[in-house]
Amino acid sequence: MLRDQSLEEIYDGHFYNTDDFVPVGCADCAGCSECCRNTGDSIILDPYDMYMLCLGTGKTFTDMIEQEIEIRLVDGLILPNLMQHHGQENDQADSAETDSSSDHCPFLSSAGRCTIHPYRPGFCRLYPLGRYYTEDGFRYILQKDECTDREKTPVLLKDWLGIEDLESYEDYIRSWHAFRKQAEKAVAYLTERSRDSVTRYILQVFFVHPYITDIDFYTQYDARMETCRNALRHSNEIPEFCLTEYGIQRTGYDKFRQNFHNADTAVKYGTAEYLHQKEDRNIKRIRNPVQKSGKHCCHRKK
């Protein structure tokens, strides 16, 4: 989620790299869970977050919808976010001691601790940091007015994020951000009906279709991205000039609604074929046999 504020209003005056120390240490949040409360619908999930939640909870998107997550329109796309629970509605709570005076994350325990900490979403990993996006990527920033109630100690940024294979993760973040920007601009030219079909298809491909949690996330993400781009290339729903401007060349004229209707099968076959190509060390373009198709900051350059 982007914030329409100038950089100077938000950051502490520094850009950070993953090998830099940043003043964010807070004694493991002992006695504090403020950043897990009253966040509204601001904790937007990306595909990696969805994969990690499935891995950590043993649930699928379908299992979690309207329980721990919900969907809404975000910058023109339909995306999931963590939904807030109130008081004892938190089914993760250990007792009736949950603070009933505030809304809170569905994964917050009665002791005020995160029950999915190793699998927490990217927004939670970053906070109180954020990303400042530029044309060629992003830089990390520290939001100066967030989490200000206690003294901070220096922590190595990559340790704060706590993500294995951070280089692959950052490549993925750049890819997903670029795709979102392309999609957001493209759907703006569509009729309401077409826009609904396209945005629901994107939701289906990257979130609803279950991830295989014993297979590497990035392999599955690449397969789904290729499947999605192939579907958009073969869609008459997206105007020609829009596809060309945002790097998606039209190669056919199948109706997108046919692609959308068969999205589940397309993703399944696309993933299987992609994995087979990886094993053969001969990665080619996926030939889909179906051919159907608040508190946290990610800041844009002004």
SERO-4910 file (N, C-alpha, C, O; in steps of 0.05 Angstrom, whole numbers):
BEGIN
 pado doro    nc1    nc2    nc3   cac1   cac2   cac3    cc1    cc2    cc3    oc1    oc2    oc3
  Met    A     17    -24      0      0      0      0     18     25      0     36     27     16
  Leu    A     11     43    -18     27     67    -21     16     90     -5     -8     92      0
  Arg    A     34    108      4     25    131     19     32    156      3     55    160     -5
  Asp    A     12    174     -1     16    198    -15     27    220      3     13    240      8
  Gln    A     51    216     12     64    236     29     93    240     18    104    221      6
  Ser    A    104    263     22    131    267     14    150    250     31    144    244     54
  Leu    A    172    243     20    192    227     34    201    241     60    205    228     80
  Glu    A    205    267     58    214    282     81    195    281    105    204    284    127
  Glu    A    170    277     99    150    276    121    152    249    136    142    247    158
  Ile    A    164    229    124    163    202    134    189    192    146    189    181    168
  Tyr    A    211    196    131    236    182    139    254    198    157    250    222    160
  Asp    A    274    184    167    292    197    186    316    211    173    335    219    187
  Gly    A    316    212    147    337    225    132    358    207    121    378    216    109
  His    A    355    180    124    375    161    115    362    139     98    339    131    103
  Phe    A    377    130     79    371    105     64    388     83     76    412     87     82
  Tyr    A    377     59     78    391     37     91    394     14     72    376      8     55
  Asn    A    416     -1     74    421    -26     60    418    -49     80    418    -44    104
  Thr    A    417    -73     70    413    -96     88    436   -101    107    433   -114    127
  Asp    A    460    -91    100    483    -95    118    487    -71    137    507    -70    151
  Asp    A    468    -53    138    470    -30    156    456    -36    182    438    -52    184
  Phe    A    465    -23    203    451    -24    229    430     -2    230    435     21    222
  Val    A    407     -9    239    385     10    241    374     11    270    374    -10    283
  Pro    A    367     34    280    357     36    308    328     27    311    310     43    313
  Val    A    324      0    311    297    -11    313    294    -31    335    272    -40    341
  Gly    A    316    -39    348    314    -59    369    297    -50    393    300    -28    402
  Cys    A    279    -67    402    260    -59    423    257    -82    443    234    -87    452
  Ala    A    278    -96    450    277   -117    470    257   -138    464    242   -147    481
  Asp    A    255   -145    438    237   -166    429    208   -159    435    192   -176    440
  Cys    A    202   -133    434    175   -123    438    163   -132    465    139   -134    468
  Ala    A    180   -136    485    171   -145    511    150   -125    523    156   -102    525
  Gly    A    127   -136    530    106   -120    542     92   -100    524     77    -83    533
  Cys    A     96   -103    498     84    -85    479     74   -100    454     87   -118    444
  Ser    A     50    -93    446     39   -105    421     23    -84    406      4    -90    392
  Glu    A     31    -59    409     16    -37    397     15    -38    367     -6    -32    355
  Cys    A     37    -48    354     37    -49    325     19    -72    314     15    -74    290
  Cys    A      9    -88    332     -9   -110    324    -38   -103    329    -56   -120    326
  Arg    A    -43    -78    338    -70    -70    345    -79    -46    328    -63    -28    321
  Asn    A   -105    -45    323   -117    -22    310   -103    -15    283    -99      9    277
  Thr    A    -96    -35    268    -83    -30    242   -103    -29    219    -96    -24    196
  Gly    A   -129    -33    225   -149    -32    205   -144    -53    183   -140    -77    190
  Asp    A   -145    -45    158   -140    -63    136   -113    -57    122   -110    -62     98
  Ser    A    -95    -46    137    -69    -37    126    -49    -58    121    -29    -54    106
  Ile    A    -52    -82    133    -32   -103    129    -39   -119    104    -50   -141    105
  Ile    A    -31   -107     81    -36   -120     55    -17   -143     51      7   -140     56
  Leu    A    -27   -165     41    -10   -189     37     -1   -191      8    -16   -183    -11
  Asp    A     23   -201      4     33   -207    -23     35   -238    -25     30   -252     -6
  Pro    A     41   -248    -49     42   -277    -52     61   -292    -33     55   -314    -24
  Tyr    A     84   -280    -27    102   -293     -8     90   -294     19     92   -314     33
  Asp    A     76   -273     27     61   -274     53     41   -296     54     38   -311     74
  Met    A     27   -300     31      6   -321     30     19   -348     33      9   -365     47
  Tyr    A     42   -352     19     56   -378     21     65   -383     50     62   -405     60
  Met    A     76   -362     63     86   -366     90     63   -371    110     66   -387    128
  Leu    A     40   -358    106     18   -363    124      7   -391    120      0   -405    139
  Cys    A      7   -401     95     -1   -428     90     18   -448    103     10   -468    115
  Leu    A     44   -441    101     65   -458    113     62   -459    144     65   -480    156
  Gly    A     58   -435    156     57   -433    185     32   -443    198     32   -452    221
  Thr    A      9   -441    184    -16   -448    196    -27   -475    186    -44   -487    199
  Gly    A    -16   -485    164    -27   -509    152    -54   -505    138    -68   -524    131
  Lys    A    -62   -479    134    -87   -472    122    -82   -462     93    -60   -454     86
  Thr    A   -104   -460     78   -103   -448     52   -117   -421     52   -129   -414     73
  Phe    A   -116   -407     30   -130   -382     28   -160   -386     34   -171   -370     49
  Thr    A   -171   -407     23   -200   -412     27   -206   -417     57   -227   -409     67
  Asp    A   -188   -431     71   -192   -436     99   -191   -410    116   -205   -408    135
  Met    A   -174   -392    107   -170   -367    123   -189   -344    117   -192   -326    133
  Ile    A   -201   -345     93   -217   -322     85   -241   -318    104   -255   -336    112
  Glu    A   -244   -293    112   -265   -284    131   -260   -296    159   -278   -294    177
  Gln    A   -237   -308    163   -229   -317    190   -205   -301    199   -206   -287    220
  Glu    A   -183   -303    184   -159   -288    190   -152   -267    168   -137   -248    174
  Ile    A   -163   -271    144   -157   -252    123   -183   -244    109   -204   -258    112
  Glu    A   -182   -222     95   -205   -212     80   -194   -200     54   -170   -195     52
  Ile    A   -211   -193     35   -201   -181     10   -214   -154      7   -236   -149     16
  Arg    A   -200   -136     -7   -211   -109    -13   -196    -98    -37   -176   -110    -46
  Leu    A   -205    -76    -47   -193    -63    -70   -170    -46    -60   -173    -28    -43
  Val    A   -146    -50    -71   -122    -36    -64   -109    -25    -89    -98    -40   -105
  Asp    A   -110      1    -93    -98     14   -116   -108      0   -142    -92     -3   -161
  Gly    A   -133     -7   -143   -144    -18   -168   -144    -48   -170   -157    -59   -188
  Leu    A   -130    -62   -152   -129    -92   -152   -143   -103   -128   -144    -90   -107
  Ile    A   -153   -127   -130   -165   -141   -107   -143   -157    -93   -132   -176   -105
  Leu    A   -137   -149    -69   -115   -162    -54   -125   -169    -25   -143   -156    -15
  Pro    A   -113   -189    -13   -120   -197     14   -105   -180     35    -83   -170     30
  Asn    A   -117   -177     58   -104   -165     81   -111   -180    106   -132   -194    107
  Leu    A    -95   -178    127   -102   -189    153   -127   -174    163   -128   -150    162
  Met    A   -146   -189    173   -170   -176    184   -167   -173    214   -154   -190    227
  Gln    A   -179   -153    225   -177   -147    253   -198   -163    269   -221   -165    260
  His    A   -191   -174    292   -210   -186    310   -214   -168    334   -197   -150    339
  His    A   -236   -172    348   -241   -154    371   -245   -172    396   -261   -190    396
  Gly    A   -230   -165    416   -232   -179    442   -229   -209    440   -210   -219    428
  Gln    A   -248   -224    451   -246   -252    453   -253   -267    427   -252   -291    426
  Glu    A   -259   -251    406   -263   -264    380   -238   -276    369   -239   -292    350
  Asn    A   -215   -269    380   -189   -280    372   -187   -309    379   -184   -316    402
  Asp    A   -190   -327    359   -189   -356    365   -161   -366    371   -157   -390    376
  Gln    A   -141   -348    370   -114   -355    377   -109   -350    407    -88   -358    417
  Ala    A   -128   -337    420   -123   -329    448   -122   -353    466   -135   -373    462
  Asp    A   -106   -351    487   -102   -373    506   -122   -372    529   -127   -392    542
  Ser    A   -134   -348    534   -153   -345    556   -171   -321    550   -169   -308    529
  Ala    A   -188   -315    570   -206   -292    567   -192   -266    574   -206   -245    577
  Glu    A   -165   -266    576   -151   -242    584   -145   -223    561   -133   -202    565
  Thr    A   -153   -231    537   -147   -214    514   -158   -186    518   -181   -183    528
  Asp    A   -143   -166    510   -152   -139    513   -176   -134    495   -174   -134    470
  Ser    A   -199   -130    507   -224   -127    492   -229    -98    484   -250    -91    472
  Ser    A   -210    -80    490   -214    -52    485   -205    -44    458   -209    -21    450
  Ser    A   -191    -61    443   -180    -54    417   -182    -77    397   -183   -100    405
  Asp    A   -183    -69    372   -181    -89    351   -152    -99    350   -134    -84    356
  His    A   -149   -123    341   -122   -134    340   -119   -155    319   -139   -165    308
  Cys    A    -94   -162    313    -88   -182    293   -100   -209    301   -100   -216    325
  Pro    A   -110   -225    282   -122   -251    289   -101   -271    300   -109   -291    311
  Phe    A    -76   -265    296    -55   -283    305    -41   -273    331    -20   -283    338
  Leu    A    -53   -253    344    -42   -243    369    -54   -259    393    -78   -262    395
  Ser    A    -36   -269    410    -45   -285    433    -55   -268    455    -51   -243    455
  Ser    A    -67   -280    476    -77   -265    499    -54   -252    514    -58   -233    529
  Ala    A    -30   -263    511     -6   -252    524      6   -230    508     27   -219    515
  Gly    A     -7   -222    485      4   -201    469     28   -209    452     45   -192    446
  Arg    A     30   -234    445     52   -244    429     42   -255    402     20   -265    400
  Cys    A     59   -253    382     52   -263    355     54   -294    355     75   -305    362
  Thr    A     32   -307    347     33   -336    346     43   -348    320     46   -372    317
  Ile    A     50   -330    300     61   -339    275     86   -324    268     93   -320    245
  His    A    101   -316    289    124   -298    284    143   -307    263    152   -290    247
  Pro    A    151   -333    261    170   -341    240    157   -338    212    172   -338    192
  Tyr    A    131   -336    210    116   -336    185    101   -309    180     84   -308    163
  Arg    A    108   -289    195     93   -264    195     96   -250    167    115   -253    153
  Pro    A     76   -234    160     76   -219    135     99   -199    132    111   -191    152
  Gly    A    105   -192    108    127   -174    102    124   -147    115    143   -135    124
  Phe    A     99   -136    117     95   -110    130    103   -112    159    115    -93    170
  Cys    A     97   -134    172    104   -138    200    134   -140    203    145   -130    223
  Arg    A    147   -154    185    176   -157    186    190   -130    183    210   -125    197
  Leu    A    179   -113    166    192    -87    161    188    -67    185    207    -54    193
  Tyr    A    165    -66    195    157    -45    214    177    -42    237    185    -62    249
  Pro    A    186    -17    243    177      9    233    192     18    208    192     42    202
  Leu    A    205      0    194    218      7    169    197      8    147    174     -1    150
  Gly    A    205     18    124    188     18    100    206     16     75    231     16     78
  Arg    A    194     15     52    209     15     27    202     40     11    179     48      9
  Tyr    A    223     52      1    220     75    -17    226     66    -45    249     60    -51
  Tyr    A    206     65    -62    210     54    -89    219     75   -109    210     98   -109
  Thr    A    238     67   -125    249     84   -146    245     69   -172    234     47   -173
  Glu    A    254     81   -194    251     68   -220    266     42   -223    258     25   -238
  Asp    A    288     40   -209    305     15   -212    304     -3   -187    321    -20   -185
  Gly    A    285      1   -170    283    -17   -146    272     -2   -122    252     12   -124
  Phe    A    285     -6    -99    275      6    -75    298      9    -55    319     -4    -57
  Arg    A    294     27    -36    313     30    -13    297     28     13    273     34     13
  Tyr    A    310     19     34    297     17     60    299     44     74    319     58     73
  Ile    A    277     51     87    276     76    103    265     69    131    251     49    135
  Leu    A    272     86    150    261     84    177    239    106    180    245    130    177
  Gln    A    215     98    187    193    117    190    196    130    218    194    117    239
  Lys    A    201    156    217    210    170    242    188    173    263    194    176    286
  Asp    A    163    171    255    141    175    274    127    149    282    105    150    293
  Glu    A    139    127    276    127    101    283    143     88    305    168     89    306
  Cys    A    129     74    323    141     59    345    161     77    360    185     71    361
  Thr    A    151     98    372    168    118    385    167    117    416    179    134    429
  Asp    A    154     97    427    149     98    456    172     87    473    171     89    497
  Arg    A    192     75    461    214     64    477    240     68    463    242     73    439
  Glu    A    262     66    479    288     70    468    295     47    448    287     24    453
  Lys    A    309     53    427    316     33    407    346     27    407    362     45    413
  Thr    A    353      2    401    381     -6    398    386    -13    369    368    -21    355
  Pro    A    412    -11    361    418    -17    333    416    -47    327    424    -64    343
  Val    A    404    -53    305    401    -81    296    409    -82    266    402    -65    251
  Leu    A    423   -104    258    430   -107    230    404   -111    215    387   -128    222
  Leu    A    401    -96    193    375    -95    179    367   -123    170    344   -131    172
  Lys    A    386   -138    159    378   -165    148    370   -183    171    354   -201    167
  Asp    A    381   -179    195    372   -195    218    344   -187    227    328   -204    235
  Trp    A    338   -161    225    312   -152    232    290   -164    214    269   -171    223
  Leu    A    297   -166    188    278   -178    169    275   -208    174    253   -219    172
  Gly    A    297   -221    180    296   -250    186    286   -267    163    270   -286    168
  Ile    A    295   -262    139    286   -277    115    309   -292    104    331   -281     98
  Glu    A    305   -318    100    326   -335     87    327   -327     57    307   -319     45
  Asp    A    351   -329     46    356   -322     18    344   -295     12    327   -291     -5
  Leu    A    355   -275     26    345   -248     24    348   -236     -5    331   -220    -14
  Glu    A    369   -245    -19    373   -235    -46    350   -243    -64    340   -227    -80
  Ser    A    342   -269    -62    319   -278    -78    293   -264    -70    277   -257    -87
  Tyr    A    290   -259    -44    266   -246    -35    265   -217    -46    243   -208    -54
  Glu    A    287   -203    -45    287   -175    -56    282   -175    -86    268   -157    -96
  Asp    A    293   -194   -101    287   -196   -129    256   -200   -133    244   -188   -151
  Tyr    A    245   -218   -117    216   -223   -119    200   -197   -112    181   -191   -126
  Ile    A    208   -183    -92    194   -158    -84    194   -138   -107    174   -126   -113
  Arg    A    217   -136   -120    219   -117   -144    200   -127   -166    186   -111   -179
  Ser    A    200   -153   -171    183   -165   -192    153   -160   -185    138   -151   -203
  Trp    A    145   -166   -161    117   -163   -154    108   -134   -154     86   -128   -164
  His    A    125   -116   -145    119    -88   -145    115    -78   -174     96    -64   -180
  Ala    A    133    -86   -192    132    -78   -220    106    -88   -233     93    -74   -248
  Phe    A    100   -114   -227     76   -125   -238     51   -111   -228     32   -105   -244
  Arg    A     50   -105   -202     27    -90   -191     24    -63   -205      1    -55   -211
  Lys    A     46    -49   -209     44    -23   -222     34    -26   -250     17    -10   -259
  Gln    A     44    -46   -265     34    -50   -292      4    -57   -292    -11    -45   -308
  Ala    A     -4    -75   -274    -32    -84   -274    -50    -61   -265    -71    -58   -277
  Glu    A    -42    -45   -246    -58    -23   -236    -63     -3   -258    -86      7   -261
  Lys    A    -43      3   -274    -46     22   -296    -63     10   -319    -79     24   -331
  Ala    A    -59    -16   -324    -73    -29   -345   -103    -31   -340   -119    -25   -358
  Val    A   -111    -39   -316   -139    -42   -310   -154    -16   -309   -179    -16   -311
  Ala    A   -140      6   -307   -153     32   -306   -167     38   -333   -186     54   -334
  Tyr    A   -159     25   -355   -170     30   -381   -194     11   -387   -207     14   -407
  Leu    A   -200     -7   -369   -221    -27   -374   -249    -18   -366   -252      0   -349
  Thr    A   -269    -31   -377   -296    -28   -368   -298    -41   -340   -280    -56   -332
  Glu    A   -319    -35   -325   -322    -46   -299   -323    -76   -299   -311    -89   -282
  Arg    A   -337    -87   -319   -339   -116   -321   -312   -129   -327   -305   -149   -314
  Ser    A   -298   -118   -346   -272   -129   -353   -252   -126   -330   -236   -144   -324
  Arg    A   -253   -103   -316   -235    -98   -294   -240   -118   -272   -221   -128   -259
  Asp    A   -265   -125   -267   -272   -144   -246   -260   -172   -254   -250   -186   -237
  Ser    A   -263   -180   -279   -252   -206   -288   -222   -207   -285   -211   -227   -275
  Val    A   -208   -186   -294   -179   -186   -293   -169   -187   -264   -151   -202   -257
  Thr    A   -180   -169   -247   -170   -168   -219   -177   -193   -204   -161   -201   -187
  Arg    A   -199   -206   -209   -206   -231   -196   -187   -254   -206   -180   -271   -191
  Tyr    A   -180   -253   -231   -161   -272   -242   -134   -270   -228   -122   -290   -221
  Ile    A   -124   -246   -225    -99   -242   -212   -100   -252   -183    -81   -265   -173
  Leu    A   -122   -246   -169   -126   -257   -142   -125   -287   -142   -113   -299   -124
  Gln    A   -139   -299   -161   -140   -328   -163   -112   -341   -167   -105   -360   -154
  Val    A    -97   -329   -186    -71   -341   -193    -51   -339   -170    -38   -358   -164
  Phe    A    -49   -315   -157    -28   -311   -138    -36   -316   -109    -18   -318    -91
  Phe    A    -61   -319   -103    -69   -322    -75    -88   -346    -70    -83   -362    -52
  Val    A   -110   -348    -86   -130   -368    -80   -120   -396    -86   -124   -415    -70
  His    A   -107   -400   -109    -97   -427   -115    -76   -436    -95    -57   -421    -91
  Pro    A    -80   -459    -82    -62   -467    -60    -33   -469    -68    -27   -479    -90
  Tyr    A    -16   -460    -50     13   -464    -54     21   -491    -43      9   -502    -25
  Ile    A     41   -503    -56     52   -528    -47     75   -521    -28     96   -512    -36
  Thr    A     71   -525     -2     89   -514     18    115   -529     21    133   -520     35
  Asp    A    117   -553      9    142   -567     10    159   -563    -15    179   -576    -20
  Ile    A    150   -544    -32    165   -535    -56    172   -506    -53    156   -490    -43
  Asp    A    196   -499    -62    206   -471    -60    185   -451    -71    173   -455    -91
  Phe    A    181   -429    -56    162   -409    -63    169   -396    -90    151   -392   -107
  Tyr    A    194   -388    -94    202   -372   -117    197   -387   -143    189   -375   -163
  Thr    A    200   -414   -143    194   -430   -167    164   -428   -173    157   -425   -196
  Gln    A    148   -430   -153    119   -429   -157    110   -401   -166     93   -398   -183
  Tyr    A    123   -381   -154    116   -353   -161    123   -348   -191    107   -336   -205
  Asp    A    146   -357   -199    154   -353   -227    135   -366   -246    128   -355   -267
  Ala    A    126   -390   -239    107   -405   -255     80   -390   -257     69   -388   -279
  Arg    A     71   -380   -235     45   -366   -234     47   -340   -250     29   -332   -264
  Met    A     70   -326   -247     74   -301   -261     74   -306   -291     61   -291   -306
  Glu    A     87   -327   -300     88   -333   -329     60   -341   -338     51   -332   -360
  Thr    A     45   -356   -322     18   -363   -330      0   -338   -332    -15   -336   -351
  Cys    A      3   -321   -313    -14   -296   -313     -7   -278   -337    -25   -268   -350
  Arg    A     19   -275   -342     26   -257   -365     18   -270   -391      9   -255   -409
  Asn    A     20   -296   -394     10   -309   -418    -20   -305   -422    -29   -300   -444
  Ala    A    -35   -306   -400    -64   -302   -402    -70   -274   -411    -87   -269   -427
  Leu    A    -55   -254   -400    -60   -226   -407    -51   -221   -436    -64   -205   -450
  Arg    A    -30   -235   -445    -22   -231   -473    -43   -241   -492    -46   -230   -514
  His    A    -59   -260   -484    -79   -272   -501   -107   -261   -496   -127   -272   -504
  Ser    A   -108   -238   -483   -134   -227   -474   -142   -204   -492   -125   -186   -498
  Asn    A   -167   -203   -500   -178   -180   -514   -189   -159   -494   -198   -138   -503
  Glu    A   -188   -166   -469   -199   -147   -449   -179   -123   -444   -188   -101   -437
  Ile    A   -153   -128   -449   -134   -107   -444   -128    -93   -471   -121   -106   -490
  Pro    A   -131    -66   -472   -126    -52   -497    -98    -56   -507    -79    -58   -491
  Glu    A    -95    -56   -533    -69    -61   -546    -48    -42   -537    -26    -50   -529
  Phe    A    -54    -16   -537    -34      4   -529    -25      0   -500     -2      7   -493
  Cys    A    -43    -10   -484    -37    -13   -455    -17    -36   -452      1    -35   -436
  Leu    A    -22    -58   -466     -4    -81   -465     24    -73   -474     44    -81   -462
  Thr    A     26    -58   -496     52    -50   -507     67    -32   -488     91    -35   -484
  Glu    A     52    -12   -477     65      7   -459     77     -6   -435     98      3   -425
  Tyr    A     64    -27   -425     73    -39   -400     87    -66   -405     89    -82   -386
  Gly    A     98    -70   -429    116    -92   -434    102   -119   -438    116   -139   -436
  Ile    A     76   -120   -443     63   -145   -448     53   -145   -477     33   -132   -483
  Gln    A     67   -160   -494     60   -160   -523     38   -180   -528     39   -203   -520
  Arg    A     17   -170   -542     -5   -188   -549      4   -208   -570     17   -201   -590
  Thr    A     -2   -234   -566      5   -254   -586    -19   -271   -595    -16   -289   -610
  Gly    A    -43   -264   -586    -67   -279   -594    -92   -264   -587    -90   -242   -577
  Tyr    A   -115   -276   -591   -140   -261   -588   -161   -277   -574   -185   -273   -579
  Asp    A   -153   -296   -556   -173   -310   -540   -186   -291   -520   -174   -273   -511
  Lys    A   -211   -296   -514   -226   -279   -495   -215   -284   -467   -211   -307   -459
  Phe    A   -211   -263   -452   -200   -266   -425   -219   -281   -407   -210   -296   -389
  Arg    A   -245   -278   -411   -264   -292   -394   -261   -322   -395   -267   -336   -376
  Gln    A   -252   -333   -419   -246   -361   -421   -222   -368   -405   -221   -389   -392
  Asn    A   -202   -351   -406   -178   -356   -390   -184   -356   -361   -175   -373   -345
  Phe    A   -200   -336   -353   -208   -333   -325   -223   -357   -315   -219   -367   -293
  His    A   -242   -367   -331   -258   -390   -324   -241   -414   -317   -248   -431   -300
  Asn    A   -219   -417   -331   -202   -441   -328   -176   -434   -313   -156   -449   -316
  Ala    A   -176   -413   -297   -152   -404   -284   -140   -425   -266   -115   -429   -265
  Asp    A   -157   -440   -251   -146   -459   -232   -130   -481   -246   -109   -488   -237
  Thr    A   -141   -491   -268   -127   -512   -284   -101   -500   -296    -81   -514   -297
  Ala    A   -103   -476   -306    -80   -463   -318    -56   -461   -299    -33   -467   -306
  Val    A    -62   -452   -274    -41   -450   -255    -29   -477   -248     -5   -480   -246
  Lys    A    -47   -497   -245    -38   -524   -237    -19   -535   -258      3   -545   -252
  Tyr    A    -27   -534   -284    -10   -544   -305     15   -527   -309     37   -538   -314
  Gly    A     11   -501   -307     34   -484   -310     56   -489   -290     79   -490   -297
  Thr    A     49   -494   -264     68   -500   -243     82   -526   -249    106   -528   -246
  Ala    A     66   -547   -256     78   -573   -261     98   -572   -284    120   -583   -282
  Glu    A     91   -557   -306    109   -556   -328    134   -540   -322    156   -547   -330
  Tyr    A    130   -519   -306    153   -502   -299    173   -518   -282    197   -517   -287
  Leu    A    163   -534   -263    181   -550   -246    196   -571   -263    219   -576   -259
  His    A    182   -582   -283    195   -602   -300    217   -589   -316    239   -601   -319
  Gln    A    213   -565   -326    234   -550   -340    257   -544   -323    280   -545   -331
  Lys    A    252   -537   -298    274   -531   -279    291   -556   -275    316   -554   -274
  Glu    A    278   -578   -272    293   -603   -267    311   -610   -291    333   -620   -288
  Asp    A    301   -604   -315    316   -610   -339    337   -588   -345    352   -590   -365
  Arg    A    339   -568   -328    357   -545   -332    354   -533   -360    373   -523   -372
  Asn    A    329   -533   -369    323   -522   -396    298   -506   -393    277   -513   -404
  Ile    A    300   -484   -379    276   -468   -373    268   -453   -398    282   -435   -408
  Lys    A    244   -459   -408    234   -445   -431    208   -431   -423    199   -434   -400
  Arg    A    197   -417   -441    172   -404   -436    151   -425   -431    149   -445   -445
  Ile    A    134   -421   -411    114   -440   -404     93   -441   -427     82   -421   -434
  Arg    A     89   -465   -437     68   -469   -456     43   -480   -442     41   -504   -439
  Asn    A     27   -463   -433      3   -471   -417    -15   -488   -435    -25   -477   -455
  Pro    A    -21   -513   -428    -38   -529   -446    -67   -520   -447    -82   -528   -464
  Val    A    -74   -503   -428   -102   -494   -428   -105   -468   -443   -124   -464   -458
  Gln    A    -85   -450   -439    -85   -424   -452   -111   -409   -446   -122   -396   -464
  Lys    A   -120   -411   -422   -144   -396   -413   -136   -381   -388   -124   -384   -367
  Ser    A   -149   -367   -398   -142   -354   -374   -165   -350   -354   -162   -339   -332
  Gly    A    -36     61    142    -40     63    169    -14     67    183     -3     88    188
  Lys    A     -6     42    188     17     43    205     41     34    189     64     39    197
  His    A     37     22    168     58      9    154     62     23    127     42     33    116
  Cys    A     86     24    117     92     42     95    106     28     72    127     15     77
  Cys    A     96     30     48    111     25     24    107     51      8     85     56     -1
  His    A    128     66      5    126     94     -4    134     96    -34    153     83    -42
  Arg    A    119    112    -49    127    116    -77    141    142    -81    137    161    -66
  Lys    A    158    143   -101    173    167   -108    154    187   -119    138    181   -137
  Lys    A    156    211   -109    137    232   -118    150    248   -142    138    266   -152
***
